């Protein structure tokens, strides 16, 4: 009997033997990763269609809860670029209350996944699907930032990709060159800062320099272009302190019910849950290799789920493990969840005491931060390398990518996974072979024979079929077609199943149908070399009612002797 899953957050395990030396390294790592998270949390909040406060609140609460209740030592949680597209879409269709409900639903799903021990299964999402939708999200994020990057001043940017770019081209004459200059300067700072020092986050340096530059130009010049550069404070109200928790406002339309809203939000919530699970567990797998540890995937999912249930009540957005911030934590010495908790405290202090300064950050600078995030997410090098792989894998990647960009993430993941499954089944079916023996069997090439001196003769009126691979729905019809194509009507058909690792319900049904049809035609079926696991499956399905145990032989010698008796 397997051990039952026990929810054991890593934080409490790490307290045993914790000392001052480890706290000092965790403290430094937490402060640094908190500083790195400031511009990202603000940028992700704004890009998602909520605001800077919501981004910071998400990073604070989710960052704290994921570190406290998760299953990894170094994971840093918070808002990520992967959620931007889906959050924006939910707000457009269902408003902020819809986003709140969808996030809570996603959190409940994540808790259920962890409780049902599905943490390891999530990791089996095909790599081309992950690369495809990640690249599609990156291009979508890049597209959403062009208005602020070039200072076009468009107040109502279309939501879909193609109309968005057509709108941009129509407003090329409205470029604010000062906004573009600030954005370009910020982008160059982000790119080149790591070449000077890997310890200093380029995005933070860019925000400080750009904010100072815009303030100085606005204060001491009368240039019209500078005056029209938007800042966070121009577009959003930044409260001093944490928002009070609140329930979602359910403004039901005529004929609309809460159950109906939940049903309409289910696909989006499921996408948030799956995306969050994939991103956090992939991040956890990567850092396991870096620090030589092993995370608890099911506890991690439950910790993520609790964070996503709590965060919406404070106006926050979906959160998951963030690989960039997690690697920053590791590189600066963080080795326990306490570093992640300190990172959340740093962000709380920013929200409480630096709200006015946050409001002065220019929007073109934030656009540059997100353009760099999109570039890092794009994985264009992986696209190039996967193009050299089997065409079917590349087709899954490109299809997922295009659907993510042109339609939405939910459709992209569904179609991408469906294509990957169909291609997997096709390859598996092609890998399964069926041999036909009609005269003799060479014992030197076999493993389940008792004699090795001379070839085994097949009795007259007997055909031997050997299945090499799983007997599942993909191969069942193939086997049926092969027998019909031979056109023979022997007295005995021996089916060698020594190389069949498992059989599914379709395979069982096919085998039962074959036995019954053969019986009507006066042909006896004999099974040979059936593995214990397959035999157990057949017995549970009641297969002995169709074919008695005397015709299920342990090896080919026994099956041939049985055939010889039947053919007399």
C-alpha positions in Angstrom: 0.0 0.0 0.0 1.4 3.4 -1.0 2.0 6.0 1.6 -0.6 8.7 1.8 0.4 12.2 0.8 1.1 14.5 3.7 1.2 18.3 3.3 4.6 19.3 4.7 5.7 22.8 3.7 9.5 23.0 3.2 9.7 26.2 5.4 9.0 24.2 8.6 11.6 21.5 7.6 14.2 24.2 7.1 13.8 25.6 10.6 15.5 22.6 12.0 19.2 23.5 12.4 18.7 27.0 11.0 21.5 29.4 12.2 22.6 33.0 12.1 25.0 32.5 9.2 22.3 31.1 7.0 20.0 33.9 8.0 22.6 36.6 6.9 22.8 35.0 3.4 19.0 34.6 3.2 18.6 38.3 4.3 20.9 39.6 1.6 19.4 37.4 -1.1 15.8 38.4 0.0 16.6 42.1 -0.1 18.2 41.8 -3.6 15.5 39.7 -5.1 12.9 42.1 -3.5 14.6 45.0 -5.3 14.6 43.1 -8.5 10.9 42.2 -8.1 9.8 45.9 -7.7 9.8 46.9 -11.4 8.6 43.5 -12.6 5.6 43.4 -10.1 4.6 46.9 -11.2 5.0 46.2 -14.9 3.1 42.9 -14.8 0.3 44.5 -12.8 -0.1 47.4 -15.4 0.3 45.1 -18.4 -2.4 42.8 -17.1 -4.9 45.6 -17.1 -5.1 46.2 -13.3 -2.5 48.5 -11.9 0.9 48.8 -10.1 -0.7 48.4 -6.6 -2.3 45.1 -7.6 1.1 43.9 -9.0 2.9 44.7 -5.8 0.2 43.3 -3.6 0.3 40.0 -5.6 4.1 39.8 -5.2 3.8 40.5 -1.4 1.0 38.1 -0.5 1.7 35.4 -3.0 5.5 35.7 -2.5 5.0 35.3 1.3 2.5 32.4 1.1 4.4 30.4 -1.6 7.6 30.6 0.4 5.8 29.8 3.7 3.6 26.9 2.4 5.4 25.7 -0.8 7.4 22.6 -1.5 10.8 24.2 -2.5 13.5 25.9 -0.6 14.2 28.8 -3.0 11.2 29.4 -5.1 10.1 33.0 -5.4 6.4 33.5 -6.2 4.6 36.4 -7.7 3.0 37.7 -10.9 4.7 36.6 -14.1 4.6 37.5 -17.8 2.9 34.2 -18.7 -0.4 35.4 -17.1 -0.6 38.8 -18.7 -2.5 37.7 -21.8 -5.1 35.6 -20.0 -5.7 38.1 -17.2 -6.2 40.9 -19.7 -8.7 38.8 -21.6 -10.7 37.9 -18.5 -10.9 41.5 -17.5 -12.1 42.5 -21.0 -14.9 39.9 -20.9 -15.8 39.6 -17.2 -14.3 42.6 -15.4 -12.3 42.6 -12.2 -14.9 40.6 -10.3 -14.6 37.9 -13.0 -10.8 37.9 -12.6 -11.2 37.5 -8.8 -13.5 34.5 -9.2 -11.4 32.8 -11.9 -8.2 33.2 -9.7 -9.9 31.7 -6.7 -11.2 28.8 -8.8 -7.7 28.3 -10.2 -6.3 28.2 -6.7 -8.9 25.6 -5.6 -7.9 23.5 -8.7 -4.2 23.7 -7.8 -4.9 22.6 -4.2 -6.9 19.7 -5.6 -4.1 18.8 -8.0 -1.6 18.7 -5.1 -4.0 16.7 -2.8 -4.6 14.2 -5.6 -0.8 13.9 -6.1 -0.8 15.1 -9.7 2.4 17.1 -9.3 4.5 14.7 -11.3 1.9 14.3 -14.0 1.9 18.0 -14.8 5.6 17.7 -15.8 4.7 15.5 -18.8 3.2 18.4 -20.8 5.1 18.1 -24.2 8.1 20.5 -24.6 7.0 21.9 -28.0 3.6 22.9 -26.4 5.4 24.7 -23.6 7.8 26.5 -26.0 5.0 27.4 -28.4 2.7 29.0 -25.9 5.6 30.7 -24.0 6.8 32.2 -27.3 3.3 33.3 -28.2 2.8 35.0 -24.8 6.2 36.8 -25.4 5.1 38.2 -28.7 1.7 39.2 -27.3 3.4 41.0 -24.4 5.8 42.7 -26.8 2.8 43.9 -28.9 0.9 45.4 -25.9 3.9 47.7 -25.1 4.2 49.5 -28.4 1.7 52.2 -27.5 3.8 53.3 -24.4 7.2 52.5 -26.0 6.6 54.9 -28.9 4.3 57.3 -26.9 1.5 57.0 -29.5 -1.1 58.1 -27.1 -3.8 55.7 -28.3 -6.5 55.6 -25.7 -8.4 52.5 -27.0 -6.0 49.9 -28.3 -7.7 46.9 -29.9 -7.4 43.6 -27.9 -6.7 41.2 -30.8 -3.2 40.9 -32.3 -3.8 41.8 -35.9 -6.1 44.7 -35.2 -3.7 46.0 -32.6 -0.8 46.2 -35.1 -3.0 47.7 -37.8 -3.9 50.4 -35.2 -0.2 51.0 -34.5 0.6 51.5 -38.2 -2.3 53.9 -38.5 -0.7 56.1 -35.7 2.9 56.0 -36.9 2.7 59.8 -37.4 1.9 60.3 -33.7 5.2 59.0 -32.3 6.4 61.0 -29.3 10.1 61.0 -29.9 10.9 61.9 -26.3 8.9 58.9 -25.1 10.7 56.7 -27.6 14.0 58.1 -26.5 13.3 57.3 -22.8 12.2 53.8 -23.8 15.2 53.2 -25.9 17.6 54.5 -23.2 15.9 52.3 -20.6 16.2 49.2 -22.9 19.9 49.8 -23.5 20.5 50.2 -19.7 18.7 46.9 -19.0 20.8 45.2 -21.7 24.2 46.5 -20.7 24.0 46.8 -16.9 24.6 43.0 -16.4 27.8 43.3 -18.5 29.1 45.8 -15.9 27.8 44.0 -12.8 25.6 40.9 -12.6 24.6 41.9 -9.0 22.7 45.0 -10.0 19.3 44.5 -11.7 19.3 46.4 -15.0 15.5 47.1 -14.8 15.9 48.9 -11.5 18.8 51.0 -12.7 16.7 51.9 -15.8 13.7 52.9 -13.7 15.8 55.1 -11.5 17.7 56.8 -14.4 14.6 57.2 -16.5 12.4 58.6 -13.7 15.2 61.1 -12.7 15.7 62.1 -16.4 12.0 62.7 -17.0 11.6 64.6 -13.7 14.6 66.9 -14.5 13.4 67.6 -18.0 9.9 68.3 -16.9 11.1 70.5 -14.0 13.6 72.6 -15.9 12.5 72.7 -19.5 9.3 73.6 -21.3 9.6 70.9 -24.0 6.1 69.9 -25.0 7.1 66.3 -25.8 8.5 65.8 -22.3 5.3 67.2 -20.7 3.2 64.6 -22.5 5.3 61.6 -21.3 2.9 59.5 -19.2 3.9 58.3 -15.7 2.3 55.7 -13.5 0.9 58.5 -11.3 -0.9 60.0 -14.3 -2.8 56.8 -15.0 -3.2 55.1 -11.6 -3.9 56.0 -8.0 -1.4 54.6 -5.6 -2.8 54.1 -2.1 -0.6 54.3 0.9 -0.7 50.9 2.5 -2.2 47.5 1.9 -5.7 47.4 0.4 -8.3 46.0 2.8 -9.7 42.5 1.9 -13.0 42.6 0.1 -15.5 40.2 -1.6 -16.1 40.3 -5.4 -18.9 42.5 -6.5 -21.4 40.3 -8.3 -23.4 42.6 -10.6 -25.6 40.0 -12.2 -27.3 40.9 -15.5 -30.9 40.0 -16.2 -31.1 36.2 -16.5 -27.6 35.7 -15.3 -26.7 33.4 -12.4 -23.6 32.9 -10.2 -23.4 29.3 -11.5 -23.5 30.5 -15.0 -20.6 32.9 -14.3 -18.6 30.1 -12.7 -19.3 27.9 -15.8 -18.2 30.6 -18.2 -15.0 31.3 -16.2 -14.1 27.6 -15.8 -11.9 27.4 -19.0 -10.0 30.5 -18.1 -9.6 29.3 -14.5 -8.4 25.9 -15.7 -5.8 27.6 -18.0 -4.5 29.7 -15.1 -4.2 26.6 -12.9 -2.4 24.5 -15.6 -0.2 27.4 -16.6 0.7 28.2 -13.0 1.4 24.5 -12.3 3.6 24.1 -15.3 5.6 27.3 -14.8 6.2 26.7 -11.0 7.1 23.0 -11.3 9.4 23.7 -14.3 11.1 26.4 -12.2 11.4 24.0 -9.3 12.9 21.3 -11.5 15.5 23.7 -12.8 16.6 25.0 -9.4 16.8 21.4 -8.1 19.7 20.8 -10.4 21.3 24.1 -9.4 21.2 23.6 -5.6 21.3 19.8 -5.6 17.9 19.4 -3.9 14.6 17.7 -4.5 11.4 19.6 -4.3 8.0 18.3 -3.2 5.8 18.9 -6.3 2.5 18.2 -4.6 3.2 20.4 -1.6 4.3 23.1 -4.0 1.0 22.9 -5.9 -1.0 23.2 -2.7 1.1 26.2 -1.6 0.5 27.9 -5.0 -3.2 27.1 -4.7 -3.5 28.7 -1.3 -1.7 31.8 -2.5 -4.1 32.1 -5.4 -7.2 31.7 -3.2 -6.0 34.4 -0.8 -4.5 37.0 -3.2 -7.8 38.0 -5.0 -9.4 39.2 -1.8 -6.8 41.9 -1.7 -7.2 42.8 -5.3 -4.3 40.7 -6.5 -3.9 38.7 -9.7 -2.8 35.1 -10.4 0.7 34.2 -9.2 3.2 31.3 -9.6 6.8 30.5 -9.2 9.0 33.0 -11.2 12.2 31.4 -12.6 14.1 34.7 -13.1 13.5 35.9 -9.5 14.2 32.4 -8.2 17.5 32.2 -10.0 18.4 35.7 -8.6 17.6 34.4 -5.1 19.9 31.4 -5.6 22.8 33.4 -7.2 22.8 35.7 -4.2 22.9 32.9 -1.6 19.3 32.2 -0.8 18.9 28.6 0.4 15.7 28.5 2.5 12.2 29.9 2.2 13.1 32.7 4.6 14.8 34.5 1.7 11.4 34.5 -0.1 9.6 35.8 2.9 12.2 38.7 3.3 11.6 39.5 -0.4 7.9 39.9 0.3 8.7 42.2 3.3 10.9 44.4 1.1 8.0 44.8 -1.4 5.6 45.6 1.5 8.0 48.4 2.6 8.0 49.8 -0.9 4.2 49.8 -1.1 3.9 51.4 2.4 6.5 54.2 2.1 7.5 54.7 -1.6 4.2 55.0 -3.3 4.8 58.6 -4.4 8.1 57.7 -6.0 6.5 54.7 -7.7 4.0 57.1 -9.3 6.8 59.1 -10.9 8.0 56.1 -13.0 7.5 56.9 -16.8 5.4 54.5 -18.7 7.9 54.2 -21.7 10.5 52.9 -19.1 8.1 50.2 -17.9 7.4 49.3 -21.6 11.1 48.8 -22.1 11.2 46.5 -19.0 8.4 44.4 -20.5 9.9 44.3 -23.9 13.0 42.8 -22.3 10.9 40.3 -20.4 9.2 39.4 -23.7 12.6 38.8 -25.3 13.8 36.6 -22.5 10.6 34.6 -22.6 10.6 34.2 -26.4 13.0 31.3 -26.5 13.8 32.1 -30.2 17.0 29.9 -29.9 14.8 27.0 -28.9 12.5 27.6 -31.9 15.6 27.4 -34.2 16.8 24.2 -32.5 13.4 22.5 -32.5 13.1 23.3 -36.3 15.8 20.6 -36.7 13.8 18.0 -34.8 11.0 15.8 -36.3 8.6 17.9 -38.3 5.6 16.7 -36.2 7.1 18.3 -33.1 7.8 21.6 -34.9 4.2 21.5 -36.3 2.9 21.3 -32.7 5.2 24.2 -31.6 4.2 26.5 -34.5 0.5 25.7 -34.2 0.5 26.4 -30.4 2.5 29.6 -31.1 0.1 30.9 -33.8 -3.0 30.0 -31.8 -1.7 31.8 -28.7 -1.0 35.0 -30.7 -4.0 35.1 -32.9 -6.7 33.5 -30.7 -6.0 32.9 -27.0 -4.0 30.8 -24.6 -6.8 28.4 -23.7 -7.4 27.3 -27.3 -3.6 27.1 -27.9 -3.0 24.8 -25.0 -6.0 22.6 -25.8 -5.2 22.2 -29.5 -1.4 21.9 -28.8 -2.0 19.1 -26.3 -4.5 17.4 -28.6 -2.0 17.4 -31.5 0.8 16.2 -29.2 -1.3 13.3 -28.0 -2.5 12.3 -31.5 1.1 12.4 -32.8 2.3 10.4 -29.8 -0.3 7.7 -30.4 0.6 7.7 -34.1 4.3 7.1 -33.3 3.4 4.5 -30.7 1.2 2.7 -33.2 3.9 2.8 -35.8 6.5 1.4 -33.3 4.3 -1.6 -32.6 5.0 -4.5 -35.0 3.1 -7.7 -35.8 5.0 -10.7 -37.1 3.4 -13.7 -38.8 4.9 -17.2 -38.6 3.4 -19.9 -40.8 6.0 -22.7 -41.0 8.7 -22.6 -38.3 10.1 -20.5 -35.5 13.9 -20.1 -35.0 14.6 -20.8 -31.2 17.9 -19.0 -31.3 16.0 -15.7 -31.9 13.4 -16.3 -29.1 13.4 -16.0 -25.3 10.4 -18.0 -24.2 11.2 -21.4 -25.7 12.4 -24.4 -23.8 14.5 -26.1 -26.5 17.4 -24.5 -28.4 18.7 -27.3 -30.5 16.5 -27.1 -33.6 13.8 -25.0 -35.2 10.3 -25.3 -33.9 7.9 -26.6 -36.5 4.4 -25.1 -36.7 1.7 -27.7 -37.1 -0.3 -27.7 -40.3 -3.4 -25.7 -40.0 -1.8 -23.3 -37.5 -0.7 -19.6 -37.8 1.4 -17.8 -35.3 1.1 -14.0 -34.8 3.5 -12.1 -32.5 2.6 -8.6 -31.2 5.6 -6.5 -30.2 4.4 -3.6 -28.2 1.4 -2.4 -26.2 -2.0 -3.9 -27.3 -4.1 -0.7 -27.1 -6.7 0.9 -29.3 -4.0 2.2 -31.8 -2.9 -1.4 -32.6 -6.1 -3.3 -32.2 -7.5 -2.5 -35.7 -4.1 -2.9 -37.3 -3.9 -6.5 -36.0 -7.5 -7.1 -37.2 -6.7 -5.8 -40.6 -3.6 -8.0 -40.9 -5.4 -11.2 -40.2 -8.1 -10.3 -42.7 -5.5 -9.4 -45.4 -4.0 -13.0 -45.2 -7.4 -14.5 -46.1 -6.5 -17.9 -44.5 -8.8 -20.0 -42.3 -6.5 -22.1 -40.2 -7.7 -24.4 -37.4 -5.6 -22.7 -34.7 -4.3 -19.1 -34.4 -1.6 -18.7 -31.8 -1.1 -15.1 -30.6 2.2 -14.5 -28.9 2.0 -11.8 -26.3 5.3 -12.1 -24.6 6.3 -8.6 -25.7 3.0 -6.9 -24.8 3.6 -4.8 -21.7 -0.1 -3.8 -21.2 -3.5 -4.1 -22.8 -6.3 -1.5 -22.7 -10.1 -1.8 -22.9 -10.1 -1.5 -26.7 -7.5 -4.2 -27.0 -9.5 -6.4 -24.7 -12.6 -5.8 -26.7 -10.7 -6.5 -30.0 -9.4 -9.7 -28.5 -12.8 -10.8 -27.3 -14.3 -10.1 -30.7 -11.5 -12.1 -32.4 -12.1 -15.1 -30.2 -15.9 -15.0 -30.7 -15.6 -14.5 -34.5 -12.9 -17.3 -34.7 -15.2 -19.6 -32.8 -18.0 -19.0 -35.3 -15.6 -19.8 -38.1 -14.3 -23.0 -36.4 -10.9 -21.5 -35.5 -9.4 -21.9 -32.0 -7.5 -19.0 -30.5 -4.5 -19.8 -28.3 -2.6 -17.1 -26.3 1.1 -17.6 -25.6 3.6 -15.9 -23.2 1.1 -13.6 -21.6 2.7 -11.4 -18.9 1.3 -11.6 -15.4 0.2 -7.9 -15.4 -1.7 -8.4 -18.7 -3.2 -11.7 -17.5 -4.4 -9.9 -14.4 -6.1 -7.2 -16.6 -7.8 -9.9 -18.7 -9.0 -11.8 -15.7 -10.5 -8.6 -14.2 -12.3 -7.9 -17.4 -13.9 -11.4 -17.4 -11.9 -12.6 -20.4 -12.0 -16.2 -19.2 -15.7 -16.3 -20.2 -14.6 -15.9 -23.8 -11.4 -18.0 -23.7 -10.8 -20.5 -21.0 -7.5 -20.7 -19.1 -6.4 -24.0 -20.9 -5.9 -21.9 -24.1 -3.7 -19.4 -22.3 -0.2 -20.9 -22.4 3.0 -19.8 -20.6 5.3 -20.2 -23.6 5.4 -21.0 -27.3 6.4 -24.7 -26.8 3.2 -25.2 -24.8 1.1 -23.3 -27.3 2.5 -25.3 -30.2 1.8 -28.6 -28.4 -1.8 -27.4 -27.7 -2.1 -26.5 -31.4 -0.8 -29.9 -32.5 -3.5 -31.6 -30.4 -6.2 -29.4 -31.8 -5.1 -30.0 -35.4 -5.2 -33.8 -35.2 
